[in-house]
Amino acid sequence: MAGRTHHSVYYAWTVMRMWQSLHEHCGYNFTWNMFRILPFHLRGDEHDYHHSENVGSYASFFKTWDTVFGTNSSYKKHMANQLENDSKTK
């Protein structure tokens, strides 16, 4: 990528990807994260589910393909079960 890319573009891309990776792996969904404005942005809890259950939510940035191919269906079931359990305890 850096072969024909201007240095500023390369560094901007690197910083953006590192920021995004840190956000996904920190275990929190910060409200001030700049990526939240993007449609189909992968949230931190979805990626945490991927690491804890080792299934689904394979996206590294956008969850578009997880939605198209249904690889996030186990996460959706997990969240539905959590919401159901939370509503029963109230």
Gaussian input, Z-matrix of N, CA and C with variables (Angstrom, degrees):
# hf/3-21g

backbone

0 1
 N
 C     1     B1
 C     2     B2     1     A1
 N     3     B3     2     A2     1     D1
 C     4     B4     3     A3     2     D2
 C     5     B5     4     A4     3     D3
 N     6     B6     5     A5     4     D4
 C     7     B7     6     A6     5     D5
 C     8     B8     7     A7     6     D6
 N     9     B9     8     A8     7     D7
 C    10    B10     9     A9     8     D8
 C    11    B11    10    A10     9     D9
 N    12    B12    11    A11    10    D10
 C    13    B13    12    A12    11    D11
 C    14    B14    13    A13    12    D12
 N    15    B15    14    A14    13    D13
 C    16    B16    15    A15    14    D14
 C    17    B17    16    A16    15    D15
 N    18    B18    17    A17    16    D16
 C    19    B19    18    A18    17    D17
 C    20    B20    19    A19    18    D18
 N    21    B21    20    A20    19    D19
 C    22    B22    21    A21    20    D20
 C    23    B23    22    A22    21    D21
 N    24    B24    23    A23    22    D22
 C    25    B25    24    A24    23    D23
 C    26    B26    25    A25    24    D24
 N    27    B27    26    A26    25    D25
 C    28    B28    27    A27    26    D26
 C    29    B29    28    A28    27    D27
 N    30    B30    29    A29    28    D28
 C    31    B31    30    A30    29    D29
 C    32    B32    31    A31    30    D30
 N    33    B33    32    A32    31    D31
 C    34    B34    33    A33    32    D32
 C    35    B35    34    A34    33    D33
 N    36    B36    35    A35    34    D34
 C    37    B37    36    A36    35    D35
 C    38    B38    37    A37    36    D36
 N    39    B39    38    A38    37    D37
 C    40    B40    39    A39    38    D38
 C    41    B41    40    A40    39    D39
 N    42    B42    41    A41    40    D40
 C    43    B43    42    A42    41    D41
 C    44    B44    43    A43    42    D42
 N    45    B45    44    A44    43    D43
 C    46    B46    45    A45    44    D44
 C    47    B47    46    A46    45    D45
 N    48    B48    47    A47    46    D46
 C    49    B49    48    A48    47    D47
 C    50    B50    49    A49    48    D48
 N    51    B51    50    A50    49    D49
 C    52    B52    51    A51    50    D50
 C    53    B53    52    A52    51    D51
 N    54    B54    53    A53    52    D52
 C    55    B55    54    A54    53    D53
 C    56    B56    55    A55    54    D54
 N    57    B57    56    A56    55    D55
 C    58    B58    57    A57    56    D56
 C    59    B59    58    A58    57    D57
 N    60    B60    59    A59    58    D58
 C    61    B61    60    A60    59    D59
 C    62    B62    61    A61    60    D60
 N    63    B63    62    A62    61    D61
 C    64    B64    63    A63    62    D62
 C    65    B65    64    A64    63    D63
 N    66    B66    65    A65    64    D64
 C    67    B67    66    A66    65    D65
 C    68    B68    67    A67    66    D66
 N    69    B69    68    A68    67    D67
 C    70    B70    69    A69    68    D68
 C    71    B71    70    A70    69    D69
 N    72    B72    71    A71    70    D70
 C    73    B73    72    A72    71    D71
 C    74    B74    73    A73    72    D72
 N    75    B75    74    A74    73    D73
 C    76    B76    75    A75    74    D74
 C    77    B77    76    A76    75    D75
 N    78    B78    77    A77    76    D76
 C    79    B79    78    A78    77    D77
 C    80    B80    79    A79    78    D78
 N    81    B81    80    A80    79    D79
 C    82    B82    81    A81    80    D80
 C    83    B83    82    A82    81    D81
 N    84    B84    83    A83    82    D82
 C    85    B85    84    A84    83    D83
 C    86    B86    85    A85    84    D84
 N    87    B87    86    A86    85    D85
 C    88    B88    87    A87    86    D86
 C    89    B89    88    A88    87    D87
 N    90    B90    89    A89    88    D88
 C    91    B91    90    A90    89    D89
 C    92    B92    91    A91    90    D90
 N    93    B93    92    A92    91    D91
 C    94    B94    93    A93    92    D92
 C    95    B95    94    A94    93    D93
 N    96    B96    95    A95    94    D94
 C    97    B97    96    A96    95    D95
 C    98    B98    97    A97    96    D96
 N    99    B99    98    A98    97    D97
 C   100   B100    99    A99    98    D98
 C   101   B101   100   A100    99    D99
 N   102   B102   101   A101   100   D100
 C   103   B103   102   A102   101   D101
 C   104   B104   103   A103   102   D102
 N   105   B105   104   A104   103   D103
 C   106   B106   105   A105   104   D104
 C   107   B107   106   A106   105   D105
 N   108   B108   107   A107   106   D106
 C   109   B109   108   A108   107   D107
 C   110   B110   109   A109   108   D108
 N   111   B111   110   A110   109   D109
 C   112   B112   111   A111   110   D110
 C   113   B113   112   A112   111   D111
 N   114   B114   113   A113   112   D112
 C   115   B115   114   A114   113   D113
 C   116   B116   115   A115   114   D114
 N   117   B117   116   A116   115   D115
 C   118   B118   117   A117   116   D116
 C   119   B119   118   A118   117   D117
 N   120   B120   119   A119   118   D118
 C   121   B121   120   A120   119   D119
 C   122   B122   121   A121   120   D120
 N   123   B123   122   A122   121   D121
 C   124   B124   123   A123   122   D122
 C   125   B125   124   A124   123   D123
 N   126   B126   125   A125   124   D124
 C   127   B127   126   A126   125   D125
 C   128   B128   127   A127   126   D126
 N   129   B129   128   A128   127   D127
 C   130   B130   129   A129   128   D128
 C   131   B131   130   A130   129   D129
 N   132   B132   131   A131   130   D130
 C   133   B133   132   A132   131   D131
 C   134   B134   133   A133   132   D132
 N   135   B135   134   A134   133   D133
 C   136   B136   135   A135   134   D134
 C   137   B137   136   A136   135   D135
 N   138   B138   137   A137   136   D136
 C   139   B139   138   A138   137   D137
 C   140   B140   139   A139   138   D138
 N   141   B141   140   A140   139   D139
 C   142   B142   141   A141   140   D140
 C   143   B143   142   A142   141   D141
 N   144   B144   143   A143   142   D142
 C   145   B145   144   A144   143   D143
 C   146   B146   145   A145   144   D144
 N   147   B147   146   A146   145   D145
 C   148   B148   147   A147   146   D146
 C   149   B149   148   A148   147   D147
 N   150   B150   149   A149   148   D148
 C   151   B151   150   A150   149   D149
 C   152   B152   151   A151   150   D150
 N   153   B153   152   A152   151   D151
 C   154   B154   153   A153   152   D152
 C   155   B155   154   A154   153   D153
 N   156   B156   155   A155   154   D154
 C   157   B157   156   A156   155   D155
 C   158   B158   157   A157   156   D156
 N   159   B159   158   A158   157   D157
 C   160   B160   159   A159   158   D158
 C   161   B161   160   A160   159   D159
 N   162   B162   161   A161   160   D160
 C   163   B163   162   A162   161   D161
 C   164   B164   163   A163   162   D162
 N   165   B165   164   A164   163   D163
 C   166   B166   165   A165   164   D164
 C   167   B167   166   A166   165   D165
 N   168   B168   167   A167   166   D166
 C   169   B169   168   A168   167   D167
 C   170   B170   169   A169   168   D168
 N   171   B171   170   A170   169   D169
 C   172   B172   171   A171   170   D170
 C   173   B173   172   A172   171   D171
 N   174   B174   173   A173   172   D172
 C   175   B175   174   A174   173   D173
 C   176   B176   175   A175   174   D174
 N   177   B177   176   A176   175   D175
 C   178   B178   177   A177   176   D176
 C   179   B179   178   A178   177   D177
 N   180   B180   179   A179   178   D178
 C   181   B181   180   A180   179   D179
 C   182   B182   181   A181   180   D180
 N   183   B183   182   A182   181   D181
 C   184   B184   183   A183   182   D182
 C   185   B185   184   A184   183   D183
 N   186   B186   185   A185   184   D184
 C   187   B187   186   A186   185   D185
 C   188   B188   187   A187   186   D186
 N   189   B189   188   A188   187   D187
 C   190   B190   189   A189   188   D188
 C   191   B191   190   A190   189   D189
 N   192   B192   191   A191   190   D190
 C   193   B193   192   A192   191   D191
 C   194   B194   193   A193   192   D192
 N   195   B195   194   A194   193   D193
 C   196   B196   195   A195   194   D194
 C   197   B197   196   A196   195   D195
 N   198   B198   197   A197   196   D196
 C   199   B199   198   A198   197   D197
 C   200   B200   199   A199   198   D198
 N   201   B201   200   A200   199   D199
 C   202   B202   201   A201   200   D200
 C   203   B203   202   A202   201   D201
 N   204   B204   203   A203   202   D202
 C   205   B205   204   A204   203   D203
 C   206   B206   205   A205   204   D204
 N   207   B207   206   A206   205   D205
 C   208   B208   207   A207   206   D206
 C   209   B209   208   A208   207   D207
 N   210   B210   209   A209   208   D208
 C   211   B211   210   A210   209   D209
 C   212   B212   211   A211   210   D210
 N   213   B213   212   A212   211   D211
 C   214   B214   213   A213   212   D212
 C   215   B215   214   A214   213   D213
 N   216   B216   215   A215   214   D214
 C   217   B217   216   A216   215   D215
 C   218   B218   217   A217   216   D216
 N   219   B219   218   A218   217   D217
 C   220   B220   219   A219   218   D218
 C   221   B221   220   A220   219   D219
 N   222   B222   221   A221   220   D220
 C   223   B223   222   A222   221   D221
 C   224   B224   223   A223   222   D222
 N   225   B225   224   A224   223   D223
 C   226   B226   225   A225   224   D224
 C   227   B227   226   A226   225   D225
 N   228   B228   227   A227   226   D226
 C   229   B229   228   A228   227   D227
 C   230   B230   229   A229   228   D228
 N   231   B231   230   A230   229   D229
 C   232   B232   231   A231   230   D230
 C   233   B233   232   A232   231   D231
 N   234   B234   233   A233   232   D232
 C   235   B235   234   A234   233   D233
 C   236   B236   235   A235   234   D234
 N   237   B237   236   A236   235   D235
 C   238   B238   237   A237   236   D236
 C   239   B239   238   A238   237   D237
 N   240   B240   239   A239   238   D238
 C   241   B241   240   A240   239   D239
 C   242   B242   241   A241   240   D240
 N   243   B243   242   A242   241   D241
 C   244   B244   243   A243   242   D242
 C   245   B245   244   A244   243   D243
 N   246   B246   245   A245   244   D244
 C   247   B247   246   A246   245   D245
 C   248   B248   247   A247   246   D246
 N   249   B249   248   A248   247   D247
 C   250   B250   249   A249   248   D248
 C   251   B251   250   A250   249   D249
 N   252   B252   251   A251   250   D250
 C   253   B253   252   A252   251   D251
 C   254   B254   253   A253   252   D252
 N   255   B255   254   A254   253   D253
 C   256   B256   255   A255   254   D254
 C   257   B257   256   A256   255   D255
 N   258   B258   257   A257   256   D256
 C   259   B259   258   A258   257   D257
 C   260   B260   259   A259   258   D258
 N   261   B261   260   A260   259   D259
 C   262   B262   261   A261   260   D260
 C   263   B263   262   A262   261   D261
 N   264   B264   263   A263   262   D262
 C   265   B265   264   A264   263   D263
 C   266   B266   265   A265   264   D264
 N   267   B267   266   A266   265   D265
 C   268   B268   267   A267   266   D266
 C   269   B269   268   A268   267   D267

   B1=1.4436
   B2=1.5215
   B3=1.3075
   B4=1.4547
   B5=1.5191
   B6=1.3170
   B7=1.4531
   B8=1.5105
   B9=1.3202
   B10=1.4567
   B11=1.5225
   B12=1.2928
   B13=1.4582
   B14=1.5271
   B15=1.3216
   B16=1.4602
   B17=1.5224
   B18=1.3040
   B19=1.4655
   B20=1.5200
   B21=1.3102
   B22=1.4692
   B23=1.5278
   B24=1.3287
   B25=1.4657
   B26=1.5224
   B27=1.3223
   B28=1.4603
   B29=1.5248
   B30=1.3444
   B31=1.4600
   B32=1.5240
   B33=1.3254
   B34=1.4649
   B35=1.5249
   B36=1.3270
   B37=1.4671
   B38=1.5296
   B39=1.3222
   B40=1.4585
   B41=1.5235
   B42=1.3184
   B43=1.4652
   B44=1.5264
   B45=1.3266
   B46=1.4636
   B47=1.5285
   B48=1.3267
   B49=1.4599
   B50=1.5243
   B51=1.3267
   B52=1.4620
   B53=1.5296
   B54=1.3396
   B55=1.4657
   B56=1.5248
   B57=1.3179
   B58=1.4576
   B59=1.5267
   B60=1.3074
   B61=1.4592
   B62=1.5263
   B63=1.3141
   B64=1.4629
   B65=1.5218
   B66=1.3290
   B67=1.4632
   B68=1.5218
   B69=1.3261
   B70=1.4666
   B71=1.5114
   B72=1.3187
   B73=1.4521
   B74=1.5198
   B75=1.3270
   B76=1.4678
   B77=1.5262
   B78=1.3309
   B79=1.4533
   B80=1.5166
   B81=1.3262
   B82=1.4579
   B83=1.5255
   B84=1.3216
   B85=1.4661
   B86=1.5217
   B87=1.3072
   B88=1.4558
   B89=1.5211
   B90=1.3248
   B91=1.4645
   B92=1.5139
   B93=1.3068
   B94=1.4525
   B95=1.5280
   B96=1.3138
   B97=1.4635
   B98=1.5267
   B99=1.3236
   B100=1.4634
   B101=1.5254
   B102=1.3252
   B103=1.4553
   B104=1.5308
   B105=1.3214
   B106=1.4661
   B107=1.5151
   B108=1.3352
   B109=1.4660
   B110=1.5251
   B111=1.3222
   B112=1.4647
   B113=1.5265
   B114=1.3337
   B115=1.4699
   B116=1.5206
   B117=1.2808
   B118=1.4682
   B119=1.5174
   B120=1.3208
   B121=1.4643
   B122=1.5229
   B123=1.3165
   B124=1.4571
   B125=1.5243
   B126=1.3113
   B127=1.4562
   B128=1.5208
   B129=1.3174
   B130=1.4569
   B131=1.5170
   B132=1.3479
   B133=1.4625
   B134=1.5309
   B135=1.3159
   B136=1.4668
   B137=1.5237
   B138=1.3034
   B139=1.4635
   B140=1.5333
   B141=1.3296
   B142=1.4628
   B143=1.5260
   B144=1.3352
   B145=1.4657
   B146=1.5265
   B147=1.3202
   B148=1.4672
   B149=1.5340
   B150=1.3266
   B151=1.4613
   B152=1.5214
   B153=1.3131
   B154=1.4646
   B155=1.5250
   B156=1.3289
   B157=1.4612
   B158=1.5323
   B159=1.3292
   B160=1.4616
   B161=1.5289
   B162=1.3289
   B163=1.4636
   B164=1.5248
   B165=1.3185
   B166=1.4611
   B167=1.5060
   B168=1.3395
   B169=1.4603
   B170=1.5265
   B171=1.3179
   B172=1.4603
   B173=1.5246
   B174=1.3051
   B175=1.4595
   B176=1.5230
   B177=1.3195
   B178=1.4536
   B179=1.5225
   B180=1.3043
   B181=1.4591
   B182=1.5218
   B183=1.3124
   B184=1.4649
   B185=1.5204
   B186=1.3111
   B187=1.4593
   B188=1.5243
   B189=1.3195
   B190=1.4596
   B191=1.5210
   B192=1.3323
   B193=1.4664
   B194=1.5218
   B195=1.3236
   B196=1.4645
   B197=1.5207
   B198=1.3207
   B199=1.4570
   B200=1.5172
   B201=1.3253
   B202=1.4691
   B203=1.5285
   B204=1.3318
   B205=1.4627
   B206=1.5239
   B207=1.3313
   B208=1.4621
   B209=1.5140
   B210=1.3230
   B211=1.4655
   B212=1.5233
   B213=1.3221
   B214=1.4704
   B215=1.5248
   B216=1.3189
   B217=1.4611
   B218=1.5316
   B219=1.3323
   B220=1.4656
   B221=1.5288
   B222=1.3169
   B223=1.4697
   B224=1.5265
   B225=1.3235
   B226=1.4669
   B227=1.5289
   B228=1.3325
   B229=1.4669
   B230=1.5247
   B231=1.3104
   B232=1.4605
   B233=1.5267
   B234=1.3288
   B235=1.4674
   B236=1.5301
   B237=1.3300
   B238=1.4629
   B239=1.5305
   B240=1.3353
   B241=1.4638
   B242=1.5278
   B243=1.3178
   B244=1.4612
   B245=1.5227
   B246=1.3199
   B247=1.4696
   B248=1.5166
   B249=1.3269
   B250=1.4772
   B251=1.5118
   B252=1.3226
   B253=1.4707
   B254=1.5230
   B255=1.3175
   B256=1.4736
   B257=1.5217
   B258=1.3225
   B259=1.4639
   B260=1.5299
   B261=1.3141
   B262=1.4696
   B263=1.5213
   B264=1.3132
   B265=1.4654
   B266=1.5115
   B267=1.3139
   B268=1.4805
   B269=1.4989
   A1=110.94
   A2=117.95
   A3=120.24
   A4=112.76
   A5=118.58
   A6=121.75
   A7=114.14
   A8=118.43
   A9=122.02
   A10=112.91
   A11=116.64
   A12=121.68
   A13=109.51
   A14=115.88
   A15=119.67
   A16=109.21
   A17=116.34
   A18=121.06
   A19=112.62
   A20=118.00
   A21=119.98
   A22=111.57
   A23=116.99
   A24=120.61
   A25=109.81
   A26=116.15
   A27=120.89
   A28=110.96
   A29=117.64
   A30=120.59
   A31=111.65
   A32=117.11
   A33=119.95
   A34=110.31
   A35=117.27
   A36=122.12
   A37=110.33
   A38=116.67
   A39=120.85
   A40=110.99
   A41=117.20
   A42=120.85
   A43=110.42
   A44=117.24
   A45=120.90
   A46=111.10
   A47=117.99
   A48=121.00
   A49=111.83
   A50=117.33
   A51=119.85
   A52=110.26
   A53=117.24
   A54=121.53
   A55=109.60
   A56=116.06
   A57=121.27
   A58=110.32
   A59=117.92
   A60=121.30
   A61=111.59
   A62=116.87
   A63=120.03
   A64=111.15
   A65=116.42
   A66=119.72
   A67=111.00
   A68=117.13
   A69=120.07
   A70=112.74
   A71=118.03
   A72=121.31
   A73=114.06
   A74=118.69
   A75=119.45
   A76=112.52
   A77=117.76
   A78=120.25
   A79=114.87
   A80=117.85
   A81=122.49
   A82=110.42
   A83=116.04
   A84=122.18
   A85=107.34
   A86=116.26
   A87=121.09
   A88=110.40
   A89=116.40
   A90=120.33
   A91=111.85
   A92=118.57
   A93=121.72
   A94=112.82
   A95=117.84
   A96=119.98
   A97=110.10
   A98=116.94
   A99=121.21
   A100=113.04
   A101=118.73
   A102=121.09
   A103=113.06
   A104=117.81
   A105=120.83
   A106=113.11
   A107=117.81
   A108=120.92
   A109=112.11
   A110=117.27
   A111=120.91
   A112=110.48
   A113=117.32
   A114=118.92
   A115=110.62
   A116=116.47
   A117=123.82
   A118=112.79
   A119=117.58
   A120=121.24
   A121=109.44
   A122=116.70
   A123=121.67
   A124=109.42
   A125=116.51
   A126=121.21
   A127=110.28
   A128=114.87
   A129=120.63
   A130=113.15
   A131=117.75
   A132=119.28
   A133=111.68
   A134=117.42
   A135=119.66
   A136=110.73
   A137=116.09
   A138=119.10
   A139=110.95
   A140=116.98
   A141=120.04
   A142=110.89
   A143=116.13
   A144=120.23
   A145=110.09
   A146=116.22
   A147=120.74
   A148=110.44
   A149=116.98
   A150=120.07
   A151=112.66
   A152=117.88
   A153=119.92
   A154=112.41
   A155=117.33
   A156=120.44
   A157=112.98
   A158=116.18
   A159=122.41
   A160=112.00
   A161=115.55
   A162=121.04
   A163=108.71
   A164=115.86
   A165=121.80
   A166=115.22
   A167=115.34
   A168=124.45
   A169=111.32
   A170=115.56
   A171=121.86
   A172=113.41
   A173=118.62
   A174=121.47
   A175=111.55
   A176=114.61
   A177=118.69
   A178=111.10
   A179=118.02
   A180=120.50
   A181=111.29
   A182=117.63
   A183=122.05
   A184=109.57
   A185=115.97
   A186=120.38
   A187=112.61
   A188=117.14
   A189=121.46
   A190=111.37
   A191=116.82
   A192=119.56
   A193=111.48
   A194=118.12
   A195=119.59
   A196=110.35
   A197=117.19
   A198=121.32
   A199=111.23
   A200=116.68
   A201=120.98
   A202=111.18
   A203=117.03
   A204=120.60
   A205=114.08
   A206=117.17
   A207=120.53
   A208=115.09
   A209=117.68
   A210=119.31
   A211=112.51
   A212=117.47
   A213=120.15
   A214=111.87
   A215=117.87
   A216=120.56
   A217=112.15
   A218=117.82
   A219=119.27
   A220=110.74
   A221=117.45
   A222=120.22
   A223=110.17
   A224=116.97
   A225=120.44
   A226=110.89
   A227=117.76
   A228=121.12
   A229=110.26
   A230=116.51
   A231=121.60
   A232=110.71
   A233=116.46
   A234=120.09
   A235=111.59
   A236=117.52
   A237=120.45
   A238=110.05
   A239=117.02
   A240=120.97
   A241=110.84
   A242=117.10
   A243=119.79
   A244=111.49
   A245=116.91
   A246=120.34
   A247=111.46
   A248=115.54
   A249=120.21
   A250=110.34
   A251=117.04
   A252=120.89
   A253=110.75
   A254=117.48
   A255=121.08
   A256=111.25
   A257=117.28
   A258=119.88
   A259=111.05
   A260=117.76
   A261=120.84
   A262=111.57
   A263=117.20
   A264=120.05
   A265=112.70
   A266=118.14
   A267=120.81
   A268=111.59
   D1=-37.93
   D2=-174.72
   D3=-78.14
   D4=-10.49
   D5=-176.22
   D6=-57.73
   D7=-48.05
   D8=-178.40
   D9=-118.49
   D10=11.47
   D11=-178.73
   D12=-97.03
   D13=139.98
   D14=177.31
   D15=-62.29
   D16=145.41
   D17=-176.16
   D18=-57.13
   D19=-39.44
   D20=-178.25
   D21=-66.01
   D22=-36.18
   D23=177.61
   D24=-67.33
   D25=-43.74
   D26=179.11
   D27=-60.02
   D28=-46.76
   D29=-178.68
   D30=-68.70
   D31=-37.85
   D32=177.45
   D33=-63.06
   D34=-43.56
   D35=178.54
   D36=-62.47
   D37=-43.93
   D38=-179.21
   D39=-63.00
   D40=-45.56
   D41=179.50
   D42=-63.73
   D43=-42.88
   D44=179.95
   D45=-62.00
   D46=-44.79
   D47=-179.18
   D48=-68.49
   D49=-36.98
   D50=177.63
   D51=-66.15
   D52=-42.33
   D53=177.86
   D54=-59.40
   D55=-46.39
   D56=-178.24
   D57=-64.64
   D58=-41.90
   D59=179.62
   D60=-65.32
   D61=-41.24
   D62=176.79
   D63=-62.34
   D64=-41.17
   D65=179.35
   D66=-63.48
   D67=-44.16
   D68=-178.32
   D69=-65.40
   D70=-34.29
   D71=-172.82
   D72=-97.82
   D73=-1.38
   D74=-176.91
   D75=-81.50
   D76=-19.94
   D77=178.83
   D78=92.98
   D79=5.61
   D80=179.93
   D81=-127.01
   D82=155.45
   D83=172.32
   D84=-110.98
   D85=93.45
   D86=-177.84
   D87=-74.53
   D88=136.35
   D89=179.87
   D90=-72.15
   D91=-21.88
   D92=-178.52
   D93=-92.51
   D94=7.93
   D95=179.65
   D96=-67.95
   D97=128.19
   D98=-176.06
   D99=-67.99
   D100=-19.44
   D101=-177.79
   D102=-81.01
   D103=-11.16
   D104=-179.10
   D105=-63.14
   D106=-22.21
   D107=-178.92
   D108=-77.09
   D109=-14.37
   D110=-177.06
   D111=-82.09
   D112=136.25
   D113=176.86
   D114=-68.56
   D115=145.85
   D116=179.76
   D117=62.91
   D118=26.99
   D119=177.25
   D120=-70.09
   D121=136.53
   D122=178.13
   D123=-78.79
   D124=123.52
   D125=179.80
   D126=-84.25
   D127=160.11
   D128=-178.94
   D129=-62.41
   D130=-38.63
   D131=-178.11
   D132=-68.60
   D133=-30.80
   D134=176.30
   D135=-67.09
   D136=-41.13
   D137=179.40
   D138=-71.71
   D139=-35.06
   D140=175.02
   D141=-60.97
   D142=-40.22
   D143=176.90
   D144=-60.03
   D145=-42.13
   D146=178.92
   D147=-57.70
   D148=-43.99
   D149=-178.94
   D150=-73.55
   D151=-35.29
   D152=-177.34
   D153=-76.67
   D154=-36.02
   D155=-177.04
   D156=-103.60
   D157=-12.20
   D158=179.85
   D159=56.83
   D160=38.93
   D161=178.38
   D162=-150.94
   D163=140.01
   D164=173.76
   D165=65.09
   D166=179.88
   D167=-179.29
   D168=47.28
   D169=59.87
   D170=-175.68
   D171=-84.54
   D172=-8.77
   D173=-174.95
   D174=-59.96
   D175=146.24
   D176=175.57
   D177=-103.39
   D178=-14.26
   D179=179.24
   D180=-144.33
   D181=-62.13
   D182=178.22
   D183=-107.36
   D184=139.67
   D185=-178.95
   D186=-91.15
   D187=17.30
   D188=-178.27
   D189=-55.68
   D190=-50.19
   D191=-176.41
   D192=-70.84
   D193=-31.26
   D194=174.65
   D195=-62.89
   D196=-37.45
   D197=178.16
   D198=-71.29
   D199=-43.79
   D200=-178.83
   D201=-62.54
   D202=-45.88
   D203=-176.02
   D204=-93.98
   D205=-0.64
   D206=175.20
   D207=74.64
   D208=18.08
   D209=-179.13
   D210=-76.97
   D211=-4.54
   D212=175.16
   D213=-103.24
   D214=12.76
   D215=-178.00
   D216=-66.42
   D217=-35.70
   D218=178.63
   D219=-67.59
   D220=-34.14
   D221=175.74
   D222=-65.91
   D223=-43.16
   D224=179.55
   D225=-62.09
   D226=-40.71
   D227=177.00
   D228=-64.45
   D229=-41.84
   D230=178.67
   D231=-59.50
   D232=-46.11
   D233=-180.00
   D234=-67.38
   D235=-37.18
   D236=177.50
   D237=-63.65
   D238=-40.81
   D239=177.59
   D240=-64.68
   D241=-39.74
   D242=178.49
   D243=-64.74
   D244=-42.55
   D245=177.98
   D246=-63.20
   D247=-40.24
   D248=178.55
   D249=-64.00
   D250=-44.53
   D251=179.71
   D252=-65.80
   D253=-38.61
   D254=177.77
   D255=-64.49
   D256=-38.83
   D257=-179.21
   D258=-71.94
   D259=-29.06
   D260=177.71
   D261=-71.73
   D262=-31.52
   D263=-177.67
   D264=-80.21
   D265=-12.43
   D266=-178.89
   D267=-88.42

